Structures are given as C-alpha cells and as structure tokens.
Amino acid sequence: MRRRISEMPVARLATVDAACRPHLVPICFVVDGDTIYFAVDAKPKRTSDLKRLRNIAANPAVSVLFDHYEDDWNRLWWVRVDGAAHVVDDAAEAGRAIDLLVGRYAQYGRARPGGPVVAISIERMSGWSPA
C-alpha cells in the first residue's frame, strides 16, 4: 500500500474542527518513512488563516485518502491513512520536508512552498482494490 500512496500525485486531507464538523481539502504530499508531509504553498487562497491548520490545532486526528479511478473498474483502488498531524516547528525538519516536496513536484521547484509544513504520523492504513 505504501508504494501506491507514494505514486499518487494528489490526496485529500480530512480534518474536523472544534465543533466536530468535517473539512476536506486536496493536498500535495510526500511520504518519508512513517510520516506524510504537506506544506502551505503559493497557490491562491482566500486567506492565510487556513481552516485545515486551525482544525489540526484543535484536533490533531486526521485522515488522508489516496485513490485511483479508471473506467476499467478492475484498476480502481484506494488507501486511507489515519494519523496525528502537527505543524512542524523544527526548521531543519521543515526544510527537509520542503526539499522532498520540491523533488516530487516540478511546480514547487518554480515556487517553493513557504510553509507552514505539516507532518502526519501514520498510525493506521487501510485500503481496497479488486485484486
């Protein structure tokens, strides 16, 4: 399953706010060992006060869904990772995570993410495919 999630270019991050309302956003990510990293990047956003970051501060339990769709349903699959997220405070770890993201996404080479960087500790994985 880890090989599949490392091949996927986009995933969806699920968080919940302090009132237990769900929030779902796509993320660009990189997997490093038992950690998934993503960073706030330069893509246009309505605000820099991002709900996903407020939600993680209120409740670090998150899920990330990776999936693949094709018209040939024999090639469908999904993987869900459950874990605990936190904003990375250590500058060296954040810099390394951004370097890994730049290595994965050419767009980040042209517009390096400014952060903050979020780390998700993988606690549980589940998935499905027809094979």
ChimeraX attribute file (.defattr): number of C-alpha atoms within 10 A of each C-alpha:
attribute: neighborCount
match mode: 1-to-1
recipient: residues
	/A:1	13
	/A:2	12
	/A:3	8
	/A:4	13
	/A:5	21
	/A:6	16
	/A:7	12
	/A:8	14
	/A:9	13
	/A:10	16
	/A:11	18
	/A:12	18
	/A:13	20
	/A:14	19
	/A:15	25
	/A:16	21
	/A:17	18
	/A:18	12
	/A:19	8
	/A:20	11
	/A:21	9
	/A:22	11
	/A:23	14
	/A:24	15
	/A:25	12
	/A:26	13
	/A:27	17
	/A:28	19
	/A:29	25
	/A:30	26
	/A:31	20
	/A:32	12
	/A:33	9
	/A:34	12
	/A:35	16
	/A:36	20
	/A:37	24
	/A:38	24
	/A:39	23
	/A:40	18
	/A:41	17
	/A:42	12
	/A:43	7
	/A:44	7
	/A:45	10
	/A:46	6
	/A:47	7
	/A:48	9
	/A:49	9
	/A:50	11
	/A:51	16
	/A:52	18
	/A:53	21
	/A:54	15
	/A:55	23
	/A:56	21
	/A:57	15
	/A:58	15
	/A:59	17
	/A:60	19
	/A:61	18
	/A:62	21
	/A:63	23
	/A:64	23
	/A:65	20
	/A:66	22
	/A:67	19
	/A:68	14
	/A:69	11
	/A:70	9
	/A:71	7
	/A:72	7
	/A:73	11
	/A:74	11
	/A:75	12
	/A:76	15
	/A:77	18
	/A:78	16
	/A:79	19
	/A:80	20
	/A:81	22
	/A:82	18
	/A:83	20
	/A:84	17
	/A:85	24
	/A:86	18
	/A:87	19
	/A:88	19
	/A:89	11
	/A:90	9
	/A:91	10
	/A:92	10
	/A:93	13
	/A:94	22
	/A:95	16
	/A:96	11
	/A:97	24
	/A:98	25
	/A:99	15
	/A:100	18
	/A:101	23
	/A:102	18
	/A:103	13
	/A:104	17
	/A:105	15
	/A:106	11
	/A:107	12
	/A:108	18
	/A:109	14
	/A:110	9
	/A:111	12
	/A:112	18
	/A:113	21
	/A:114	13
	/A:115	16
	/A:116	15
	/A:117	23
	/A:118	22
	/A:119	24
	/A:120	24
	/A:121	19
	/A:122	19
	/A:123	12
	/A:124	10
	/A:125	15
	/A:126	11
	/A:127	13
	/A:128	12
	/A:129	13
	/A:130	8
	/A:131	7
